[in-house]
Amino acid sequence: MKLFSAIIVGLLFILGCSSQSSKIVKKDSGLMFSDDTVGTGKVAKMGDLLSIHFDAWKIEDSTDLFSDWSKDTTRKASSLGGTRILNRPLKYTLGKGQFIKGSDEGIEGMKVGGWRTIIIPAKLAYKDKGFGPIPPNTSIKLFVELLDVKDPILVKKWDVDKSKFKTTKDGLKYAIIEKGEGAKIDSGDVVTLHYSGFFTDGKKFDSSVERDEPLNITYKVQPFIKGFQEGLGLMKKGTKAELIIPSDLAYGSRGNGKIPANSTLVFDIQILDVQKSAK
């Protein structure tokens, strides 16, 4: 009898946990979420550096919103992709608008190890404008696994002695802070680097350091702005340098996203590794 009672208590405990983890929460904004698995690790707060796996879908049929769409073949055409196929987690800063619009509210409060289904209404996502493969007035479903939470990394522009700068014939200004070693970066080399990009007033527009995610590129194979390419060609493994790239070697009169037209850009760059091309 005692054993039977213990089993019943255990079942009630499991059912209670299951019910709690599957509860649908609706926020005042209209966003909804349900914790498929409640994590046990650090809680995600705005400003934290997150590492996540995710899958995303356009919501074209609002039935069974909180079921597992990854196993539903009828939802395949609605898929917006995710990180699991290549097993490359996404790293970004929560609250900086670096992930799907509207997602920050749904991910805030998750714990490491948790899995959450999030429904983002169109009014919080891309509204009547749409974005890329997401049509106007489309709600989005996210399935998120929170892998890691770290305290934010805050990057400031390096304070470089102006006397260190040289200017190339194209107008690129550069200062080598640490020389590095080996041969200079050449076409086809695979380069791993950290960078932080600033406007001339010191305002930061991007940083791989803050994402804790170095950039891997194949030099002169992957396209980058002309000034960035030219600057990398002056560096070696271990080099630290600052580039001041005039508008005509950057995005010119067209601008690009957060970067207004005719902007001079400043990049602080550290070359972490260079794998030489086998020519």
C-alpha positions as CSV (number, residue, x, y, z in Angstrom):
1,M,0.0,0.0,0.0
2,K,2.8,2.4,0.9
3,L,4.5,1.6,-2.5
4,F,1.3,2.3,-4.4
5,S,0.9,5.6,-2.6
6,A,4.4,6.6,-3.4
7,I,3.8,5.8,-7.1
8,I,0.6,7.9,-7.1
9,V,2.5,10.8,-5.4
10,G,5.3,10.5,-8.0
11,L,2.8,10.5,-10.9
12,L,1.0,13.5,-9.5
13,F,4.3,15.3,-9.2
14,I,5.3,14.5,-12.8
15,L,1.8,15.5,-14.1
16,G,2.0,18.7,-12.1
17,C,5.4,19.6,-13.6
18,S,4.1,18.7,-17.1
19,S,1.0,20.9,-16.7
20,Q,3.1,23.8,-15.3
21,S,5.7,23.6,-18.2
22,S,3.0,23.5,-20.9
23,K,1.0,26.5,-19.5
24,I,0.4,29.1,-22.2
25,V,1.3,32.6,-21.1
26,K,-0.2,35.6,-23.0
27,K,1.5,38.9,-22.5
28,D,-0.3,42.3,-22.7
29,S,1.4,42.9,-26.0
30,G,-0.3,39.9,-27.6
31,L,2.8,37.7,-27.6
32,M,2.3,34.1,-26.3
33,F,4.6,31.5,-25.1
34,S,4.7,28.0,-23.6
35,D,7.7,26.4,-21.8
36,D,8.0,22.9,-23.3
37,T,10.9,22.3,-20.9
38,V,11.7,24.7,-18.0
39,G,15.4,25.1,-17.7
40,T,17.4,25.1,-14.5
41,G,20.3,27.4,-15.3
42,K,20.9,31.1,-15.5
43,V,17.9,33.4,-16.3
44,A,18.1,35.4,-19.5
45,K,17.8,39.2,-18.9
46,M,17.9,42.1,-21.3
47,G,21.5,43.0,-22.2
48,D,22.7,39.4,-21.6
49,L,24.7,37.6,-24.3
50,L,22.7,34.5,-25.4
51,S,23.5,31.4,-27.3
52,I,20.4,29.7,-28.7
53,H,19.2,27.1,-31.2
54,F,15.9,28.0,-32.9
55,D,13.4,27.0,-35.6
56,A,11.0,29.5,-37.1
57,W,7.8,29.3,-39.2
58,K,5.4,31.7,-40.8
59,I,2.0,31.2,-39.3
60,E,-0.3,30.6,-42.2
61,D,-2.6,28.3,-40.3
62,S,-3.2,29.1,-36.7
63,T,-4.3,25.6,-35.6
64,D,-2.2,23.6,-33.2
65,L,0.1,26.6,-32.6
66,F,1.9,24.9,-29.7
67,S,2.4,21.5,-31.2
68,D,5.7,20.3,-32.6
69,W,5.8,21.7,-36.1
70,S,9.2,20.2,-36.9
71,K,7.5,16.8,-37.2
72,D,4.5,18.1,-39.2
73,T,5.2,17.7,-42.9
74,T,2.3,20.1,-43.8
75,R,4.3,22.9,-42.1
76,K,7.4,22.5,-44.2
77,A,6.5,25.2,-46.7
78,S,6.0,27.6,-43.9
79,S,9.5,27.1,-42.5
80,L,11.8,30.1,-42.1
81,G,14.8,27.8,-41.3
82,G,16.8,27.6,-38.1
83,T,20.2,26.8,-36.6
84,R,19.9,23.0,-36.0
85,I,20.5,21.9,-39.6
86,L,24.1,23.1,-39.5
87,N,24.4,22.8,-35.7
88,R,25.6,26.4,-35.5
89,P,24.0,28.2,-32.5
90,L,23.1,31.8,-32.8
91,K,24.8,34.2,-30.4
92,Y,23.4,37.7,-29.8
93,T,22.6,40.3,-27.2
94,L,19.1,40.2,-25.9
95,G,17.2,43.4,-26.2
96,K,19.4,44.9,-29.0
97,G,17.1,44.0,-31.9
98,Q,19.6,41.5,-33.3
99,F,17.2,38.6,-33.7
100,I,13.7,38.2,-35.1
101,K,11.7,41.4,-34.3
102,G,9.4,40.9,-31.3
103,S,11.3,37.8,-30.1
104,D,13.1,39.5,-27.2
105,E,10.0,39.7,-25.0
106,G,9.3,36.0,-25.5
107,I,12.9,34.9,-24.7
108,E,13.4,37.1,-21.7
109,G,13.0,35.1,-18.5
110,M,14.0,31.7,-20.0
111,K,16.5,29.6,-18.1
112,V,19.5,27.8,-19.6
113,G,18.4,24.3,-20.6
114,G,14.9,25.5,-21.4
115,W,12.9,25.0,-24.5
116,R,10.1,27.5,-25.3
117,T,7.5,27.9,-28.1
118,I,6.9,31.6,-28.8
119,I,4.1,33.1,-30.9
120,I,4.9,36.6,-32.2
121,P,1.9,38.5,-33.6
122,A,2.4,40.4,-36.8
123,K,2.1,43.7,-35.0
124,L,5.2,42.9,-32.9
125,A,7.1,41.4,-35.9
126,Y,7.3,43.1,-39.3
127,K,3.8,44.5,-39.4
128,D,2.6,45.6,-42.9
129,K,6.1,45.9,-44.3
130,G,7.3,42.3,-44.1
131,F,11.0,41.3,-44.2
132,G,12.7,39.1,-46.7
133,P,10.8,35.8,-46.9
134,I,8.3,37.0,-44.3
135,P,5.3,38.6,-46.0
136,P,3.5,41.7,-44.6
137,N,1.1,41.1,-41.7
138,T,2.6,37.7,-40.9
139,S,2.7,36.2,-37.4
140,I,5.8,34.1,-36.5
141,K,6.3,30.9,-34.5
142,L,9.6,30.3,-32.8
143,F,10.9,27.2,-31.0
144,V,13.9,28.2,-28.9
145,E,16.4,26.2,-26.9
146,L,18.4,28.4,-24.6
147,L,22.0,27.0,-24.5
148,D,23.9,29.6,-22.6
149,V,23.6,33.1,-20.9
150,K,26.6,35.3,-20.3
151,D,27.0,38.7,-18.8
152,P,27.2,41.4,-21.5
153,I,30.6,42.3,-23.0
154,L,30.9,46.0,-23.5
155,V,33.3,47.2,-26.2
156,K,34.7,50.7,-26.5
157,K,36.7,52.1,-29.4
158,W,40.4,51.8,-29.0
159,D,42.3,54.9,-28.1
160,V,45.0,55.0,-30.9
161,D,47.8,57.5,-31.1
162,K,47.1,59.5,-34.3
163,S,50.8,59.5,-35.2
164,K,50.5,55.8,-35.9
165,F,48.2,56.2,-38.8
166,K,49.3,55.8,-42.5
167,T,47.2,56.4,-45.6
168,T,47.1,54.2,-48.7
169,K,46.9,55.6,-52.2
170,D,43.1,54.7,-52.2
171,G,42.5,56.8,-49.1
172,L,42.3,54.1,-46.4
173,K,43.8,55.2,-43.1
174,Y,45.2,52.4,-40.9
175,A,47.3,52.1,-37.7
176,I,49.0,48.8,-36.8
177,I,48.9,48.5,-33.1
178,E,50.4,45.0,-32.9
179,K,52.3,43.7,-35.9
180,G,51.5,40.0,-35.8
181,E,53.7,37.2,-37.3
182,G,54.1,35.2,-40.5
183,A,53.1,36.2,-44.0
184,K,50.5,38.9,-44.8
185,I,47.0,37.7,-45.5
186,D,46.6,36.7,-49.1
187,S,43.8,35.6,-51.5
188,G,42.1,32.4,-50.4
189,D,43.5,32.4,-46.9
190,V,40.9,31.5,-44.2
191,V,40.9,34.2,-41.6
192,T,39.4,34.2,-38.1
193,L,39.1,37.7,-36.6
194,H,37.3,39.8,-34.1
195,Y,36.1,43.3,-35.1
196,S,34.1,46.2,-33.7
197,G,32.7,48.9,-36.0
198,F,32.1,52.5,-35.1
199,F,31.1,55.8,-36.6
200,T,33.5,58.7,-36.4
201,D,31.6,60.0,-33.3
202,G,32.5,56.8,-31.5
203,K,29.0,55.3,-31.7
204,K,29.2,51.5,-32.2
205,F,27.2,49.8,-34.9
206,D,28.4,46.2,-34.7
207,S,30.9,44.1,-32.8
208,S,31.7,40.4,-33.0
209,V,33.4,40.7,-29.6
210,E,30.1,41.6,-27.9
211,R,28.5,38.6,-29.6
212,D,31.5,36.4,-28.5
213,E,31.5,35.1,-32.0
214,P,34.6,35.6,-34.2
215,L,34.1,36.1,-37.9
216,N,35.5,33.5,-40.3
217,I,36.1,34.5,-43.9
218,T,37.9,33.4,-46.9
219,Y,39.9,36.4,-48.0
220,K,39.0,37.9,-51.4
221,V,36.5,35.1,-51.9
222,Q,33.7,36.4,-49.7
223,P,32.7,40.0,-50.6
224,F,33.4,42.8,-48.1
225,I,33.6,46.6,-48.5
226,K,36.7,47.6,-50.4
227,G,38.3,49.4,-47.4
228,F,37.9,46.3,-45.1
229,Q,39.4,44.0,-47.8
230,E,42.3,46.4,-48.4
231,G,43.0,46.7,-44.6
232,L,43.0,42.9,-44.1
233,G,45.7,42.6,-46.8
234,L,48.0,44.6,-44.6
235,M,47.7,42.3,-41.6
236,K,49.1,39.0,-40.4
237,K,48.1,36.4,-37.7
238,G,48.1,38.2,-34.4
239,T,47.8,41.7,-35.9
240,K,45.7,44.3,-34.1
241,A,44.9,47.4,-36.2
242,E,42.4,50.2,-36.5
243,L,41.0,51.1,-40.0
244,I,39.4,54.4,-40.9
245,I,37.5,53.7,-44.1
246,P,36.2,56.7,-46.1
247,S,32.7,56.5,-47.5
248,D,33.8,55.7,-51.1
249,L,35.6,52.6,-49.8
250,A,32.6,51.6,-47.6
251,Y,28.9,51.9,-48.6
252,G,29.1,55.3,-50.4
253,S,25.9,57.2,-51.1
254,R,23.6,54.1,-50.7
255,G,24.3,53.3,-47.0
256,N,23.5,49.9,-45.6
257,G,20.9,49.2,-42.9
258,K,22.1,51.0,-39.7
259,I,24.8,52.8,-41.7
260,P,23.7,56.1,-43.2
261,A,24.8,57.2,-46.7
262,N,28.2,58.8,-47.0
263,S,29.5,57.4,-43.6
264,T,33.1,57.1,-42.7
265,L,33.6,53.9,-40.8
266,V,36.1,52.9,-38.1
267,F,37.0,49.3,-37.4
268,D,39.1,47.8,-34.6
269,I,40.3,44.5,-35.8
270,Q,42.3,41.6,-34.2
271,I,43.4,38.7,-36.4
272,L,43.0,35.5,-34.3
273,D,44.1,33.0,-36.9
274,V,45.2,32.6,-40.5
275,Q,45.1,29.3,-42.4
276,K,47.2,29.9,-45.5
277,S,45.7,28.8,-48.8
278,A,47.3,25.8,-50.5
279,K,48.2,27.4,-53.8
